[in-house]
Amino acid sequence: MEKQVAVYVDFENIALSAEQTYGKCDLNAIMEAAERWGRIAVRKAYCDWTGFSQYQQDLIEHSFELTQLFRFSSRHRKNAADIQMVVDALETAFTHPEIETFVLVTGDSDFSAVARKLRAYGKRVVGIGLRQSTSEVLVKACDHFILYDTLIEPDTRTAVYRLERARQLLVDAMHTLIPQVAGQDVNASALKVMMLKLDPTFNEADMGYQQFRDFVEGQSDLVDVQLEEKTLLVTLRAERRKQLEEEATFEYRVALTNVGLRLMDPHTRSGILRDLHQLLSQAPDIYTLDQAVLQLKAQYDAENVLRTREEVQEVVKLLRYTDVLDPHPQSWQLDPLTLKANIQAQTFVDYCESGYIALFMRKNLPIKPSLLASLLFGTLDQQARVERLAEIAEKICAESPQFMAETLGISGTCNLKEEPELDIIFQDLEALDLDEEPTLIRAAELNGAGLRIRTTDFEQARIYFLKAARMICDLLDDGEPGASTMDLEWYLASYCAATAGANFFRFDYNRAATYYLAFFALARETSPAWEKIQRLIQPLLSFYFAIAANEYGEMLAFPPGRTDPARIAVELYMHDNLAVRQHWRHQISELHRVNPAILRMLVQRLWTFEKTAEIEGTRETRNALEMLFETETA
């Protein structure tokens, strides 16, 4: 008989912690981890659900029994969650002896007692919580503890996982390089550079290899290695070459993966796009991107149409890559969507699907109708449609160059030089004495080197990022094929983050603020580099706010970097020192001038705090920011 599992989720605890670090709580990842222990017979979640309506669809899809914890005070609600979960877990242990495993999704040390008691009853206890908000007491009380962080960003400390990932990376890099060389032999040095470009965290030493040569020689089932005139050459084994020849669309798939797009069944895709067109036509300026996904999913569920939320999300994401909205959103999370006038359903579908072709153009990949018909539509008789989509992509590029440059990263010149907040960065770029020939591969290698040390050595990391950005900027100005503003924005944002950090810890707060603002100028949700830099926003915003207190020798109650910037905002707004409050208000004004969307996200975060955390001063802080936002906008 299959083993039985009970899952208990302290939802407010896990959701708030996950949102602070990752932007949202991924319930799918949690349930997949729980299902590894057997069949889930009991699934219960505890929370005051009035503040977490955005997770309603997730919870319904996973058939959770929801326990409402009514609000009397923040401490009362916390105790209520603890007590109710403990009572339910122990009751299940007594009434359902067939349930062997109890999964406690929380990081609260208060649950260590019930974990120990369940183990005393002969039950296996598995905990799931976030690294930064989990008590060691709870971890030691469980039989097994799974870090939520490793579910979202797999923990590469496990040698077997690292090796398997590196082997796949090796094959991907060979697939990328073989079309660029004469014959089938790839220089080992170029191979490593490409692997670092595809995954900047690759390091053969992490897997016990002293040199890169040792690593490739150890993968003899994948590649052959030979030394010719002191040059190490790597060749895919015959069976792997055959696989490459059969997978002629590999480069196109890599291009889609790099921007987070996944191909869907063409019938499903067109159906969802038509429904999306109808939704936005009938309700303009109502739904944000996420809300449109939830509304469509609700419609499909009501009509018994089999569409997963993941399918809807993947298709709706195409809106990001085509010019069909007016105005174009400042934020996909916050701004409601309105279609341009007189866009019919088929035109809407065509424009959205042309986003694929525009991305291929951005990567300078050849537009081969026969190949792309098979890739995008699964049949060769759609070649004429691919040609039509290519015409649309070229038309958008010609008529909306700003949209193509900002959203798709297509630009022949360095348009970022027109941003006043980035003047200081381009001054740094121009002052840099670049002592080597700029190439795309070398820029990627330098960026990878910076990423590996950016949390331990700000000074060296910023040099790597600056060199990488200078190379891309020069290549853009020269019209180099393959150079894009996406990479430039990514490298510049990394440089700003490292340089701001270096100045912050040198106590040069004025200069640090300048680079923080330059970072926020780059961190636009509609920019092509958003997916790569969005996770830096919260820690950098908290350090930026901390300057207000540090300038006057005041100590914050919470450390920046690991504290939600909304929490720091409340502390600064309520601070006893008038100079600190005034300085922070000036920072907020500057942030609004540079990137108002981030300020709007902060206001939304404060609203969530107001509903769930009951921190004194939260409402007043939110009201003050909203008033400032309205004043600045007017």
Summary of the structure (lengths in Angstrom):
residues: 634
radius of gyration: 26.3
end to end distance: 66.7
largest distance: 77.9
contacts: 2037
relative contact order: 0.06
helix: 64%
strand: 9%
